[in-house]
Amino acid sequence: MSLIPTTILTGFLGSGKTTLLKRVLTEAHGQKIAVIENEFGEENIDSDILVSDTNEQIIQMSNGCICCTIREDLRVTLQLLAAKRRKGLLDFDRIVIETTGLADPGPVAQTFFMDDEIAETYLLDSILTLVDAKHAAQQLNDRQEARRQVGFADQIFISKADLVSPEELDALQHRLKHMNPRAPQKVVHFGEVALSEVFDLKGFNLNAKLDIDPDFLKDDAHDHDHEHGEHCDHPSHQHDHDHEHGEHCDHPSHQHDAAHGQGHHHHHDDDVKSFVFRSDKAFDPAKLEDFLGAIVNIYGPRMLRYKGVLNMRGTERKVIFQGVHQLMGSDLGPMWADSETKMSKMVFIGIDLPKDILLQGLEQCLV
């Protein structure tokens, strides 16, 4: 049997997770979805779309979807659902796990790689993060959990954008992009999202191509004249020179600050940051493995998501690698095309990661 695709839905309380879920569940798409809620909080799936009362752990919905509360470990719940499905007691095509507002999606994602039985049954598809435009600035400033959720995302949905000015929305999007350049952002109204933007995004698929929005690499005007060589980690260089994002930064989301009396946004003060390593030299496989192993050992808990397409000595194929916290995996990808420049590109998203140590270390692993 093919693996059951699973989506993790995260975001702060009030960001619209339930609205999005309800829409997905009630839309007539012919798919039966099992929803696992980490706990029934304020915004649980309303009982009006549930068939039976909510004392039971697994609830059948009118459209064949099922909803289930975790009062135990996620692993146990996933095993239970898989067993019931095998025996024909439950029928579902995919799973959505809704985490509570303050949850760190990391351990939830790791469950799919650490447990053999789970890995043989389920395929983790992606982590979706909902961000409430109205309250995001405050939440991102005050709560590391909110920043982590952004760092983990494969796709970011911004809700309640109609409640903020275009300038505020632009500043928020710019800030999110600094924290996570991997995840496309989409402004959504009342959970109205096409299913193609929610399911089968292949965020954890090793062979899915590594897209970092090329326009983002142009969005800070400083530093553009130097060559983007090996050690240029360019998504806006994460402010290499520690200059204040002030006087000479002309990105639109900063120009209006003074006029609006908001003060500068200080994106670079967020502890969740991303940086990119690129090189057109090949990696020495043994050196790279040792170095990444050591880094993950030390900084694993602070490494949210990392991913790369690598040019390795000794193979004509791309090597694709990715990780969540301490868990990392790699795979041989397609052949390098004759027309392609063999270029390694890696993106790291984490909490206060020592960028210089990482970049220098990677540099030393090159042939």
Secondary structure, 3 states (H helix, E strand, C coil): CCCEEEEEEEECCCCCHHHHHHHHHHCCCCCCEEEEECCCCCCCCCHHHECCCCCCCEEEECCCCEEEECCCCHHHHHHHHHHHHHCCCCCCCEEEEECCCCCCHHHHHHHHHHCHHHHCCEEEEEEEEEEECCCHHHHHHHCHHHHHHHHHCCEEEEECHHHCCHHHHHHHHHHHHHHCCCCCEEECCCCCCCHHHCCCCCCCCCCCCCCCCCCHHHCCCCCCCCCCCCCCCCHHHHCCCCCCCCCCCCCHHHHHHHHHCCCCCCHHHCCEEEEEEEECCCECHHHHHHHHHHHHHHHHHHEEEEEEEECECCCCEEEEEEEECCEEEEEEEEECCCCCCCCEEEEEEEECCCHHHHHHHHHHCEC
